[in-house]
Amino acid sequence: MGRYSFRVHERRKSADLIVRLGRILGVFGWFCMFLALVVLAKAKPESSLIDENFLAQFGYVVSLRRAWDMDLARYINYLMIMGFFLSAIGLPLHMRRSKREDDGYGLYLVVLGIISLAGIILYQLIFNS
């Protein structure tokens, strides 16, 4: 008996609307995560490489903010929530479309959701305690 070779004809020419929408949601979600990191750097208390008392000996007055900027910290929470929701919308879209073995899992959306959820929980624990 001979071996039969079945060639699977690839009907997908390019990514359809659902795949593109899932990718766009992932990109916007990671953009929100990047913005949250930038806002985090601005919101945290200021620090100096040189001790303030040491500089005061030479007549330099350095005033640093010792507390979190709560207005900016609130934006971090909003950006994390937005990233989580973009992940939560994009993941079912990606899973609905990915039916073949070589379609992938959308790991970028899963990681985005986990990091965003962890950020939301940390914000609630640190700032709302």
N, C-alpha and C positions, 0 to 999 in steps of 0.2 A: 504494500500500500504506500502510496506517495504522501508526502506531507503537503498539507494545504497552507498556503500563505495568504492570509487576509490582510490587506492594507486598509487601514482606517483612513478614510478621506477626511482631512481637516476642513470643516466647514466654516470655522471662525476665521474671518479675514483679518480682523483687528478687534481690539477691545470694544465691547458694546457699551451702551449708556450706563448700565448698572455698574460695570467694572470701573469705568471712568469716574462715576460718581463716588464710589467707594474710595478710590485713590485720592480724589480731590478732598473728601472728608478727612482722610488720613493726613494729607499735607496740611490742611487748615488746623487740624488737631495738634500736630507737631509744631506748627507755627505758634499756636497758643501756648504750648509748653515752653518754647524758646522765649516768648515774651514774658512768661511767668518767671523764668530765671533772670531775665534782665530786671524786671520789677523787684524781684527778691534782692538783687544786688543793691538796688537803690533804697529799699525799705529797711534793710537791716541797720543796726546801730553802727555808727562810724567808728573806725579805729585808726590809730596812728602807729606808724612803725617806730617812732621815737616817743618816749614818755613825755607827757605834758609838763610834768614838774621839772624835767631836765631842760626843756625849752624855756620854761618860765625863768630859770636862772639867768638866761641871756637876754631876757626882756621880750621874748616872743609870747604872744597870747594866742593859744589855740583853743577854740571852743568846738568840741565834738558833740554830736547828738548821741546820747547814751541810751535812748529808747527806740523802739521800732516806730516807723512812720505808719500808723494804723490805717490811714487812707490808702496808701500804696499796698499794704498787706491785704486789705479788702479786695483790691484788684487781683492779687495773686489767687485768692479763693475763687473769684469769678472766672478767671482764665482756666483754672483747674476744672471747674464745673463744666465750662464750655468744652474743654478737651475730652472730658468723660462722656458728655452727651454726643459729641461727634464720633467718638469711638463706639458708643452704644448704638448709634444709627448706622455707622459704616460696617460694623461687624456682621449683623444679620444680612445686609445687602451682599457682602462678600461671600458669606456662607451659602446664601441662596443661589448664587451664580456659580460657585465652585463645586461642580459635580464630578469632574474628572480627577484622576489620580495626580496628574501633573499641574493642576491649577494652583496649588499652594494653599496656605492656611491664613494668610493675612496677619502674620505675626506682628507687624507694625501696629495694627489696630489693637491687638490684645495687649501688647506692651504699653501702648498709650493709655488704654483703659486702666491697667493696673497702676501705673505711675500716677495718673490723675486721681484715682480713688485713694491711693496712699497720701497724696498731697492734700486732698480734702480732709481726710481723717486727721492728719498731722495739724492742719490749720485749726480744726475744731478743738483738738487737744491742747494746743499751745496758746491760742489766742482767745478761746472761749471757755477757759477753765475757771 
